[in-house]
Amino acid sequence: MQKIKPFLNEEGQITQVPAKQSKKLLVYKYLAEKFECDQEYSEKAVNQLINSWHTFGDSILLRRGLVENGFLCRMPDGSKYWKNMEKEQV
């Protein structure tokens, strides 16, 4: 948490995505922790949750980062998303 503190505001919302990949992954991990285990989300629900945890208005960037880095899984058509429990152990 200390390593990403510069990228969070007082409420714990992400204010920017770090440029450095190692810190970027920590931000994605932090955001992934906001998702419930064993729950499926629609794309709209994913965006709503992400929007409540960042301040810069780019839920697509964050959603893509979560999926591409394996923190969230999704159906090929994007109809369902869920938390990747294997990443929970990391």
One Martini backbone bead per residue (centre of mass of N, CA, C, O) as a GRO file, in nm:
protein
   90
    1MET     BB    1   0.056   0.063  -0.020
    2GLN     BB    2   0.293   0.265  -0.002
    3LYS     BB    3   0.376   0.252  -0.312
    4ILE     BB    4   0.072   0.388  -0.396
    5LYS     BB    5   0.005   0.649  -0.238
    6PRO     BB    6   0.074   0.872  -0.464
    7PHE     BB    7  -0.200   0.747  -0.634
    8LEU     BB    8  -0.372   0.855  -0.389
    9ASN     BB    9  -0.618   0.966  -0.209
   10GLU     BB   10  -0.778   1.010   0.092
   11GLU     BB   11  -1.009   0.789  -0.014
   12GLY     BB   12  -0.845   0.575  -0.212
   13GLN     BB   13  -0.824   0.695  -0.484
   14ILE     BB   14  -0.734   0.693  -0.803
   15THR     BB   15  -0.536   0.946  -0.983
   16GLN     BB   16  -0.318   0.747  -1.117
   17VAL     BB   17  -0.115   0.582  -1.345
   18PRO     BB   18   0.161   0.438  -1.342
   19ALA     BB   19   0.444   0.392  -1.538
   20LYS     BB   20   0.546   0.175  -1.370
   21GLN     BB   21   0.484  -0.155  -1.379
   22SER     BB   22   0.504  -0.241  -1.077
   23LYS     BB   23   0.299  -0.018  -0.980
   24LYS     BB   24   0.068  -0.081  -1.166
   25LEU     BB   25   0.012  -0.364  -1.046
   26LEU     BB   26  -0.059  -0.256  -0.763
   27VAL     BB   27  -0.307  -0.098  -0.854
   28TYR     BB   28  -0.463  -0.338  -0.971
   29LYS     BB   29  -0.470  -0.499  -0.711
   30TYR     BB   30  -0.620  -0.291  -0.544
   31LEU     BB   31  -0.872  -0.288  -0.729
   32ALA     BB   32  -0.937  -0.596  -0.717
   33GLU     BB   33  -1.011  -0.589  -0.406
   34LYS     BB   34  -1.310  -0.462  -0.472
   35PHE     BB   35  -1.380  -0.740  -0.552
   36GLU     BB   36  -1.573  -1.011  -0.542
   37CYS     BB   37  -1.599  -1.321  -0.470
   38ASP     BB   38  -1.802  -1.520  -0.650
   39GLN     BB   39  -1.866  -1.289  -0.874
   40GLU     BB   40  -2.063  -1.151  -1.119
   41TYR     BB   41  -2.009  -0.912  -1.387
   42SER     BB   42  -2.086  -0.658  -1.557
   43GLU     BB   43  -1.964  -0.408  -1.736
   44LYS     BB   44  -2.120  -0.191  -1.584
   45ALA     BB   45  -2.037  -0.282  -1.295
   46VAL     BB   46  -1.737  -0.250  -1.334
   47ASN     BB   47  -1.740   0.052  -1.402
   48GLN     BB   48  -1.871   0.147  -1.139
   49LEU     BB   49  -1.657   0.047  -0.948
   50ILE     BB   50  -1.418   0.190  -1.073
   51ASN     BB   51  -1.539   0.484  -1.055
   52SER     BB   52  -1.529   0.474  -0.729
   53TRP     BB   53  -1.179   0.432  -0.752
   54HIS     BB   54  -1.158   0.702  -0.934
   55THR     BB   55  -1.069   1.045  -1.088
   56PHE     BB   56  -1.006   1.032  -1.433
   57GLY     BB   57  -1.229   0.889  -1.632
   58ASP     BB   58  -1.091   0.568  -1.704
   59SER     BB   59  -1.229   0.268  -1.705
   60ILE     BB   60  -1.108   0.128  -1.952
   61LEU     BB   61  -0.814   0.123  -1.870
   62LEU     BB   62  -0.860  -0.036  -1.604
   63ARG     BB   63  -1.010  -0.280  -1.714
   64ARG     BB   64  -0.791  -0.369  -1.910
   65GLY     BB   65  -0.568  -0.404  -1.694
   66LEU     BB   66  -0.711  -0.623  -1.530
   67VAL     BB   67  -0.730  -0.829  -1.762
   68GLU     BB   68  -0.436  -0.832  -1.887
   69ASN     BB   69  -0.321  -0.901  -1.575
   70GLY     BB   70  -0.539  -1.119  -1.438
   71PHE     BB   71  -0.756  -1.000  -1.222
   72LEU     BB   72  -0.960  -1.034  -1.456
   73CYS     BB   73  -1.225  -1.202  -1.597
   74ARG     BB   74  -1.370  -1.298  -1.926
   75MET     BB   75  -1.575  -1.306  -2.161
   76PRO     BB   76  -1.536  -1.278  -2.496
   77ASP     BB   77  -1.803  -1.074  -2.508
   78GLY     BB   78  -1.819  -0.915  -2.216
   79SER     BB   79  -2.071  -1.015  -2.026
   80LYS     BB   80  -1.851  -1.131  -1.814
   81TYR     BB   81  -1.714  -1.089  -1.485
   82TRP     BB   82  -1.424  -1.191  -1.277
   83LYS     BB   83  -1.237  -1.288  -1.026
   84ASN     BB   84  -0.905  -1.387  -0.994
   85MET     BB   85  -0.804  -1.619  -0.762
   86GLU     BB   86  -0.504  -1.666  -0.840
   87LYS     BB   87  -0.422  -1.360  -0.783
   88GLU     BB   88  -0.483  -1.355  -0.475
   89GLN     BB   89  -0.207  -1.505  -0.391
   90VAL     BB   90   0.001  -1.266  -0.494
   0.00000   0.00000   0.00000
